[in-house]
Amino acid sequence: MADDNRKVSHTRLDKWLWAARFFKTRQLAAAAVKGGKVHVNGGRAKPAKTVAVGDALEIRRGHYTWVVRVDALSAKRGSADDASALYTESDHSISERARLAGERRTLAAQIVYDRQAPSSRERRAMRKRKRTQ
């Protein structure tokens, strides 16, 4: 990580979430914070909230939740290696996300999709039903 990123004394929550690669854009990060998907030290926050080293963040995206501790600040988005150096994820958070991913894979495997297109006979029958309705 570049030295100029480490010299940041404070940064906005939405900027930090974007720099840490939890969200693809700052706009998405700000919307998540406004929507209550991100909690700082156990409470809701606004996108402009200042994040400090040592803060605990709970970030919900879709079905998954990350519980992380801020280790470094950055106002610039860097590589994935640089982003992972900005925080430490709790062991419980890692295991819970892995458990949920496994459950979702199991459920997805149980769904049977009928992807076969209707035959000409079935299409004619569907058109006939539509006309009579």
ROSE-4610 file (N, C-alpha, C; in Angstrom, 1 decimal, always signed):
// ROSE-4610
residu = [M/M/M/A/A/A/D/D/D/D/D/D/N/N/N/R/R/R/K/K/K/V/V/V/S/S/S/H/H/H/T/T/T/R/R/R/L/L/L/D/D/D/K/K/K/W/W/W/L/L/L/W/W/W/A/A/A/A/A/A/R/R/R/F/F/F/F/F/F/K/K/K/T/T/T/R/R/R/Q/Q/Q/L/L/L/A/A/A/A/A/A/A/A/A/A/A/A/V/V/V/K/K/K/G/G/G/G/G/G/K/K/K/V/V/V/H/H/H/V/V/V/N/N/N/G/G/G/G/G/G/R/R/R/A/A/A/K/K/K/P/P/P/A/A/A/K/K/K/T/T/T/V/V/V/A/A/A/V/V/V/G/G/G/D/D/D/A/A/A/L/L/L/E/E/E/I/I/I/R/R/R/R/R/R/G/G/G/H/H/H/Y/Y/Y/T/T/T/W/W/W/V/V/V/V/V/V/R/R/R/V/V/V/D/D/D/A/A/A/L/L/L/S/S/S/A/A/A/K/K/K/R/R/R/G/G/G/S/S/S/A/A/A/D/D/D/D/D/D/A/A/A/S/S/S/A/A/A/L/L/L/Y/Y/Y/T/T/T/E/E/E/S/S/S/D/D/D/H/H/H/S/S/S/I/I/I/S/S/S/E/E/E/R/R/R/A/A/A/R/R/R/L/L/L/A/A/A/G/G/G/E/E/E/R/R/R/R/R/R/T/T/T/L/L/L/A/A/A/A/A/A/Q/Q/Q/I/I/I/V/V/V/Y/Y/Y/D/D/D/R/R/R/Q/Q/Q/A/A/A/P/P/P/S/S/S/S/S/S/R/R/R/E/E/E/R/R/R/R/R/R/A/A/A/M/M/M/R/R/R/K/K/K/R/R/R/K/K/K/R/R/R/T/T/T/Q/Q/Q]
num = [1/1/1/2/2/2/3/3/3/4/4/4/5/5/5/6/6/6/7/7/7/8/8/8/9/9/9/10/10/10/11/11/11/12/12/12/13/13/13/14/14/14/15/15/15/16/16/16/17/17/17/18/18/18/19/19/19/20/20/20/21/21/21/22/22/22/23/23/23/24/24/24/25/25/25/26/26/26/27/27/27/28/28/28/29/29/29/30/30/30/31/31/31/32/32/32/33/33/33/34/34/34/35/35/35/36/36/36/37/37/37/38/38/38/39/39/39/40/40/40/41/41/41/42/42/42/43/43/43/44/44/44/45/45/45/46/46/46/47/47/47/48/48/48/49/49/49/50/50/50/51/51/51/52/52/52/53/53/53/54/54/54/55/55/55/56/56/56/57/57/57/58/58/58/59/59/59/60/60/60/61/61/61/62/62/62/63/63/63/64/64/64/65/65/65/66/66/66/67/67/67/68/68/68/69/69/69/70/70/70/71/71/71/72/72/72/73/73/73/74/74/74/75/75/75/76/76/76/77/77/77/78/78/78/79/79/79/80/80/80/81/81/81/82/82/82/83/83/83/84/84/84/85/85/85/86/86/86/87/87/87/88/88/88/89/89/89/90/90/90/91/91/91/92/92/92/93/93/93/94/94/94/95/95/95/96/96/96/97/97/97/98/98/98/99/99/99/100/100/100/101/101/101/102/102/102/103/103/103/104/104/104/105/105/105/106/106/106/107/107/107/108/108/108/109/109/109/110/110/110/111/111/111/112/112/112/113/113/113/114/114/114/115/115/115/116/116/116/117/117/117/118/118/118/119/119/119/120/120/120/121/121/121/122/122/122/123/123/123/124/124/124/125/125/125/126/126/126/127/127/127/128/128/128/129/129/129/130/130/130/131/131/131/132/132/132/133/133/133]
x = [+0.9/+0.0/+0.9/+0.5/+1.3/+1.3/+2.4/+2.6/+1.5/+1.1/+0.1/-1.2/-1.5/-2.8/-2.7/-1.5/-1.4/-1.4/-1.1/-1.0/-2.4/-3.4/-4.8/-5.1/-5.5/-5.9/-7.4/-8.2/-9.6/-10.2/-11.2/-11.9/-13.4/-14.2/-15.6/-15.9/-17.0/-17.4/-17.6/-18.4/-18.6/-17.3/-16.4/-15.1/-14.3/-14.3/-13.6/-14.1/-15.5/-16.1/-15.8/-15.7/-15.4/-13.9/-13.0/-11.6/-11.3/-12.1/-11.9/-12.6/-13.2/-13.8/-15.0/-15.7/-17.0/-18.1/-17.9/-18.9/-18.1/-18.7/-18.1/-18.0/-18.9/-18.9/-19.2/-18.8/-19.1/-20.6/-21.2/-22.7/-23.4/-23.0/-23.5/-23.2/-22.0/-21.6/-22.5/-22.7/-23.5/-24.9/-25.5/-26.9/-27.0/-26.0/-26.1/-26.0/-25.2/-25.1/-26.4/-27.0/-28.3/-29.4/-29.3/-30.3/-30.2/-29.2/-29.0/-28.3/-27.6/-26.9/-25.5/-25.1/-23.8/-23.9/-23.4/-23.4/-21.9/-21.7/-20.4/-20.5/-19.6/-19.6/-21.0/-21.8/-23.1/-24.2/-24.0/-25.1/-25.1/-26.3/-26.4/-25.5/-25.2/-24.3/-24.8/-24.2/-24.5/-23.2/-23.4/-22.2/-21.0/-21.2/-20.1/-19.5/-19.9/-19.3/-17.9/-17.1/-15.6/-15.3/-14.5/-14.1/-12.7/-12.5/-11.2/-10.6/-9.3/-8.7/-9.2/-9.6/-10.2/-11.7/-12.4/-13.8/-14.3/-15.4/-16.0/-17.1/-17.1/-18.2/-18.9/-20.2/-21.0/-21.6/-21.3/-21.7/-22.5/-23.8/-24.7/-24.8/-24.5/-24.7/-25.4/-26.6/-27.4/-27.7/-27.3/-27.5/-26.4/-25.3/-24.1/-23.8/-23.1/-22.8/-21.3/-20.6/-19.2/-19.1/-18.3/-18.0/-16.5/-16.1/-14.7/-14.3/-13.0/-12.3/-11.4/-11.5/-10.8/-9.3/-8.4/-7.0/-6.2/-6.7/-6.0/-7.0/-6.6/-7.5/-7.0/-7.9/-7.5/-8.6/-8.3/-9.3/-9.2/-8.3/-8.1/-8.3/-8.9/-9.1/-7.9/-7.4/-6.2/-6.5/-5.4/-5.6/-6.3/-6.7/-7.4/-6.5/-5.2/-4.3/-4.3/-4.2/-4.3/-5.6/-6.7/-8.0/-8.1/-7.6/-7.7/-6.8/-5.8/-4.9/-5.6/-6.8/-7.5/-8.3/-8.6/-9.5/-9.1/-9.6/-9.5/-10.9/-11.3/-12.6/-12.6/-13.6/-13.7/-13.9/-13.4/-13.4/-14.9/-15.8/-17.2/-17.8/-17.5/-18.0/-17.6/-16.3/-15.8/-16.6/-16.7/-17.3/-18.8/-19.5/-20.9/-21.2/-20.3/-20.5/-20.2/-19.3/-19.0/-20.2/-20.8/-21.9/-23.1/-23.4/-24.5/-24.2/-23.0/-22.7/-22.9/-22.6/-22.8/-24.3/-25.1/-26.5/-27.2/-26.7/-27.3/-26.9/-25.7/-25.3/-26.2/-26.4/-27.3/-28.7/-29.2/-30.6/-30.6/-29.6/-29.6/-29.5/-28.8/-28.7/-30.0/-30.9/-32.1/-33.2/-33.0/-34.0/-33.8/-35.0/-35.0/-35.6/-34.8/-35.2/-35.7/-36.8/-37.3/-37.0/-35.9/-35.5/-35.8/-36.6/-37.0/-38.0/-37.8/-38.8/-40.0/-41.2/-42.4/-42.4/-43.0/-43.1/-44.1/-44.1/-45.0/-46.5/-46.8/-48.1/-48.5/-47.5/-47.8/-47.9/-47.1/-47.3/-48.6/-49.1/-50.4/-51.5/-51.4/-52.4/-52.3/-51.1/-51.0/-51.7/-51.4/-52.0/-53.5/-54.0/-55.5/-56.1/-55.4/-55.9/-55.9/-54.9/-54.8/-56.0/-56.3/-57.4/-58.7/-58.9/-60.2/-60.4/-59.4/-59.5/-60.1]
y = [-1.2/+0.0/+1.2/+2.2/+3.5/+4.2/+4.9/+5.6/+6.7/+7.4/+8.4/+7.9/+6.7/+6.1/+5.9/+5.6/+5.3/+6.6/+7.7/+9.0/+9.6/+9.0/+9.6/+9.5/+10.6/+10.6/+10.3/+10.6/+10.2/+10.1/+9.4/+9.2/+8.9/+9.2/+9.0/+7.5/+7.1/+5.7/+5.2/+5.9/+5.5/+5.3/+6.3/+6.2/+5.0/+4.7/+3.6/+2.3/+2.1/+0.9/+0.7/+1.8/+1.7/+1.3/+1.9/+1.6/+0.2/-0.3/-1.7/-2.7/-2.3/-3.1/-3.9/-3.3/-4.0/-3.6/-2.4/-2.0/-1.5/-1.6/-1.3/+0.2/+1.0/+2.4/+3.1/+4.3/+5.1/+5.3/+5.5/+5.7/+4.4/+3.2/+2.0/+1.9/+2.3/+2.3/+3.3/+4.5/+5.5/+5.0/+4.4/+3.9/+2.8/+1.9/+0.9/+1.4/+2.4/+3.1/+3.7/+4.5/+5.2/+4.2/+3.0/+2.0/+1.1/+1.4/+0.7/-0.6/-0.8/-2.1/-2.1/-0.9/-0.8/-0.2/-0.9/-0.4/-0.2/+1.0/+1.3/+1.2/+0.4/+0.2/-0.1/-0.9/-1.3/-0.4/+0.8/+1.7/+2.1/+2.6/+3.1/+4.3/+4.6/+5.7/+6.4/+7.5/+8.2/+8.1/+8.2/+8.0/+8.9/+10.1/+11.0/+10.8/+9.7/+9.4/+9.2/+9.7/+9.5/+8.2/+7.4/+6.1/+6.2/+5.5/+5.6/+4.1/+4.0/+2.7/+2.1/+0.9/+0.2/+0.1/+0.8/+0.8/-0.6/-1.0/-2.3/-2.0/-2.7/-2.5/-3.8/-3.7/-4.8/-4.4/-5.2/-4.9/-6.0/-5.7/-6.7/-6.4/-7.4/-7.4/-8.6/-8.5/-9.7/-10.6/-11.8/-12.8/-12.9/-12.2/-12.3/-11.1/-11.3/-10.3/-10.4/-9.3/-9.2/-8.5/-9.0/-8.3/-8.0/-6.7/-6.4/-5.4/-5.3/-4.3/-3.5/-2.1/-1.3/-1.3/-1.7/-1.7/-0.5/+0.0/+1.1/+1.9/+3.2/+4.1/+4.3/+4.5/+4.8/+5.6/+6.6/+7.4/+7.0/+6.2/+5.8/+4.3/+3.9/+2.5/+1.9/+0.9/+0.2/-1.2/-2.0/-3.4/-4.2/-5.4/-6.2/-6.5/-6.7/-6.9/-5.7/-4.5/-3.3/-3.2/-3.5/-3.5/-4.4/-5.6/-6.6/-6.2/-5.4/-4.9/-3.8/-3.3/-2.2/-2.8/-4.1/-4.6/-6.0/-6.4/-7.8/-8.3/-9.4/-10.0/-11.0/-11.0/-11.9/-13.3/-14.3/-15.7/-16.2/-15.6/-16.0/-15.6/-14.4/-13.9/-14.8/-15.2/-16.0/-17.4/-18.0/-19.3/-19.2/-18.1/-18.0/-17.8/-17.0/-16.8/-18.1/-18.9/-20.1/-21.1/-21.1/-22.0/-21.6/-20.3/-19.8/-20.1/-20.0/-20.3/-21.8/-22.6/-24.0/-24.4/-23.7/-23.9/-23.5/-22.3/-21.8/-22.7/-23.3/-24.2/-25.5/-26.0/-27.2/-26.9/-25.8/-25.4/-25.3/-24.6/-24.4/-25.7/-26.7/-28.0/-28.8/-28.5/-29.2/-28.7/-27.5/-26.9/-27.5/-27.9/-28.6/-27.6/-27.2/-26.3/-27.0/-26.7/-27.3/-26.3/-26.5/-25.5/-25.9/-27.0/-27.4/-26.5/-26.1/-25.2/-26.0/-25.3/-26.0/-26.5/-27.6/-28.2/-27.4/-27.6/-26.9/-27.2/-28.4/-28.7/-27.9/-27.9/-27.1/-25.6/-25.1/-23.6/-23.3/-24.2/-24.0/-24.0/-25.0/-25.1/-23.8/-23.3/-22.0/-20.9/-20.7/-19.7/-19.8/-21.0/-21.2/-20.8/-21.1/-20.7/-19.2/-18.6/-17.1/-16.4/-17.0/-16.4/-16.6/-17.7/-17.9/-17.1/-16.6/-15.9/-14.5]
z = [+0.0/+0.0/+0.0/-0.7/-0.8/+0.5/+0.8/+2.0/+2.2/+1.1/+1.2/+1.7/+1.5/+2.0/+3.5/+4.0/+5.5/+6.3/+5.7/+6.4/+6.7/+6.2/+6.3/+7.8/+8.4/+9.8/+10.1/+9.1/+9.2/+7.8/+7.6/+6.4/+6.6/+5.6/+5.6/+5.6/+6.2/+6.2/+4.8/+4.0/+2.6/+1.8/+2.0/+1.3/+1.7/+3.0/+3.5/+3.0/+3.0/+2.5/+1.0/+0.3/-1.1/-1.3/-0.5/-0.6/-0.1/+0.8/+1.3/+0.5/-0.6/-1.6/-1.2/-0.2/+0.2/-0.8/-1.5/-2.5/-3.7/-4.9/-6.1/-6.3/-5.8/-6.0/-4.6/-4.5/-3.3/-3.2/-4.3/-4.3/-3.7/-4.1/-3.5/-2.0/-1.6/-0.2/+0.6/+0.1/+0.8/+0.9/-0.2/-0.1/+0.9/+1.0/+2.0/+3.5/+3.7/+5.0/+5.3/+4.4/+4.6/+4.9/+4.2/+4.4/+5.6/+6.5/+7.7/+7.6/+6.5/+6.2/+6.8/+7.3/+7.9/+9.3/+10.3/+11.7/+12.2/+12.8/+13.3/+14.9/+15.5/+16.9/+17.5/+16.8/+17.2/+16.9/+16.3/+16.0/+14.5/+14.1/+12.7/+12.5/+11.3/+11.0/+9.7/+9.4/+8.2/+7.3/+6.0/+5.1/+5.4/+6.0/+6.3/+7.6/+8.4/+9.7/+9.5/+10.4/+10.4/+11.0/+10.3/+10.7/+11.3/+12.4/+13.1/+13.2/+13.3/+13.5/+14.8/+14.8/+15.9/+16.0/+15.1/+15.0/+14.6/+15.1/+14.7/+13.7/+12.6/+11.6/+11.3/+11.2/+10.8/+9.4/+8.4/+7.0/+6.5/+6.1/+5.5/+4.0/+3.2/+1.8/+1.3/+0.9/+0.5/+1.7/+1.5/+2.6/+3.6/+3.3/+4.1/+5.0/+6.1/+7.0/+7.3/+7.3/+7.6/+8.9/+9.9/+11.1/+11.1/+11.0/+10.8/+11.8/+12.0/+12.8/+11.9/+11.9/+11.0/+11.6/+10.7/+11.0/+10.4/+9.3/+8.7/+7.9/+7.6/+6.9/+5.5/+4.6/+3.2/+2.5/+1.8/+1.1/-0.4/-0.8/-2.2/-2.3/-3.4/-3.7/-4.4/-3.8/-4.3/-4.8/-4.8/-5.2/-4.1/-4.4/-3.4/-2.2/-2.4/-1.3/-0.4/-1.0/-0.2/+0.6/+0.0/+0.6/+1.8/+1.6/+2.7/+3.9/+3.7/+4.8/+5.6/+5.1/+5.9/+7.0/+7.1/+8.1/+8.5/+9.6/+10.1/+10.4/+9.7/+9.9/+11.1/+11.9/+13.0/+12.6/+13.4/+13.1/+13.0/+13.8/+13.8/+12.5/+12.0/+10.8/+9.6/+9.6/+8.5/+8.5/+9.7/+9.7/+9.4/+9.8/+9.6/+8.1/+7.4/+6.0/+5.2/+5.6/+5.0/+5.2/+6.4/+6.7/+5.8/+5.7/+4.8/+3.3/+2.9/+1.5/+1.2/+2.2/+2.0/+2.0/+2.8/+2.8/+1.5/+1.0/-0.2/-1.4/-1.4/-2.5/-2.4/-1.2/-1.0/-1.5/-1.2/-1.6/-3.1/-3.7/-5.2/-5.9/-5.3/-6.0/-6.0/-5.1/-4.9/-5.9/-6.5/-7.4/-8.7/-9.3/-10.6/-11.6/-12.6/-13.6/-14.9/-15.4/-16.6/-17.7/-18.4/-19.4/-20.8/-21.0/-22.3/-22.9/-24.1/-24.8/-25.1/-25.2/-25.6/-27.0/-27.3/-28.6/-29.5/-30.8/-31.7/-31.2/-30.8/-30.4/-29.1/-28.2/-26.9/-27.2/-28.1/-28.5/-29.1/-30.0/-30.5/-29.5/-28.5/-27.4/-26.6/-26.3/-25.5/-26.2/-27.6/-28.3/-28.3/-28.4/-28.4/-27.1/-26.0/-24.7/-24.5/-25.0/-24.9/-25.7/-26.9/-27.7/-27.0/-26.3/-25.7/-24.4/-23.9/-22.6/-22.7]
